[in-house]
């Protein structure tokens, strides 16, 4: 069973629907103490980094999330959920994140005629193989909505990049943790394949 973390800052219904389309049971839950009962967790996210972290902290999520990751169970962060995996964000002033991946989140750097926020379809350039990307061809388009980008300390954590008037990190991984800046639940067949891979992944690579 896939647990979708409901902390008031994510597009829950679309993620549950997408999981159902690939034949996987998924449900949202808002009590961190229940996290231990799920084989894998998804952290969706929309809005600002600071507000999301405040809500996670107020509700007691970080401890439950860290326990899940420490047990080597698969964990997926989507959009803002990927950014929350990092040490810190500059959005609305410096704000500590969950700290699973070393690095920071900063404003997306782009050049005209490209605009911020980056909204729409854009293709990925894979930088390494990973079970979560199995069967997903390079240069396939995925759906993005974001104004900030993740900047990992190590390129070893980068799974794929994208270009929007400048290259940025589109997907990351470390241990049993993966993150997608794009929305797999809105990215048609390729996005559904990623969710299916996540549902079948044992957290190792």
N, C-alpha and C positions, 0 to 999 in steps of 0.2 A: 504494500500500500504506500502510495506517495502522499506525504503531508504537505499542504500548501500553507505557509506561515501567514496568518492574517493578523497584521499589526496596524491596520488602518491606512496603509500607504501602498497598496498593490492592486493590480487588475486581476482579481482572484478568479472570477467566473470564466474568463477566456482561457486561463491556464488549465483549469479543471476540464473545460470542454475539449481543449486540444489533447490532453492526456487521454480522455475518453475516446477520441478519434483513432488513437493508436492502440486501443484495447487495454488501457491501463486504468486501474482504479485510483482515483485521487480525491482528496477531500480537504477542505480548509479547516483550520482549527486555530483558536485564539488563546488557548491555555498552554503556556510553555511546559508545564509539567507533563503534558501528554506527548511531547516530542519523542520520548524514549520508545513509544509504541510504533514508530514509523521506520520502515527500512531505508527511506530516503526522503530528503526534504528539499523543497523549492522555496526560495526567498524572492518573490517578485518585488517590484518597486516603481513608483512614480512620484514625482515631486522633488523636494529638496533633500539633500544629504543630512543637513542638520536636523530638520524636523523628523526625518525617518529614524535617525539614531536616538533622538530624544524619546520617540515613541517606543522603540525597541528597549531602551534602558528602563523607561517607566514601567513597562509591562514585564520586565524580567527575562527578556529573550536571550541576551548575549550568553548567559551561563548555560542555558539549554542548548543553544546552537553550538557552543564550544564543546559540550559533552558529546553531542552527536558527531561532530567532526573528529574528536579525539578517539571515538570508537571506530573510525575509518569507514563510516557509512557515507554514501554519496550525498553531496550537497551541491545544489545549483542556484546561483544568483543570477537574476534576469534584470537587465537595464540598470536602474538604480540599485537593485539587489547585487549586481556585480560590483558597483562602485563601493558599496558598503563592506565588501570583503577586504578593502585596503586599510592601510594604517591611518590615513587622514585625508580630509577633503578641504579645499580652500573655499568651497561654496558657502556663502553667508558667514565667512570668517572661519579660521581653523577649527575643525571638528574631528575628534578621534573616531575611527571606524572600528570594525571587528578585528582587524589586524591579522587575517589569515594569509594575506599576500603582502609582502613588503613593497611599499610604494605609496604614491599619493594620487589624489584626484584633483585635476585643475581644469580651467576653462578650455574648451576645444579651440585649437589653433587652426585657422583656415584663411583662405585668400579669396578675393572676389573672382568670379561671381557667386561663389559658394557662401551660404548664409548660416548663421546660428539662430535658432537650433537646427541641427541636422535632422531633417524629417523626410522619410521616404525610403526607397529601395536602393541598396548599394551592395556591391559584390565583395566577397571575402577573399583574402589571399592567405592560404594556410602557411604556417611557418614550421609546423611539426605535426607528426601523426599523434592521434589520441583516440581511445575508444569512443569518446563522445562525438567525434566527427567522422566515424566510420561510415562509408557509403555516401558522404556528402562531397560532391565534386567541387573543385576549386572554381572561383569566379561565379559561383551561384549567388543570386541576390537575396538579401535578407532585409527585414524592415527595421529601421532605426528611428528613434525619437529621443534626442539628447542634446544637451548643451555643454556637458563636461566629459572629460576623457580620463581614463586610467593610465597612469604612468608607472609601471612596475620597475623596481630596482634592477631585477634580473630578466633578461630576455628568455631565460629558461621557462618562465611562467607564461609566455605568450604563445597562444595556439593559433591566432589569426589576426591579421590587420585589415584595415579598410582605408580608403582614401576619400577625403571630403575637403579638397583644397589643401591637403596635407595628410600624411599618414597618421593614423591613430590605432590604438589597440582595440580589437573587436571581441576578442575572447581570451580568457586566461585559465590556467589550471595549476594546482599545487596539491599533490596527494589526492585525497578524495573530494577536493573542492574544485568546482569549475564555475566560470562566470561567462555570461554572454551579454555584451552591450546592446545587441539587437534583441528583438522579440521573437523567439522561435515559435511561440504560440500564434503569431500573426504572419508567419513567413511561409505558409502553404507547405507543399510536400517536403522541402528541404528542412524546414523548421520542425515539422512533425517527425522526420527521421531523427533529428537530434534528441527530441523528447523520448522517442522509442529507445534510442541508444542509452540515454540516461536511465531509463527504467530497467534496462538489461545489464547495465554496468555494475560491477562489483566494487567499485571504488579504487581499483588498482590500475596501474598503467605501466 
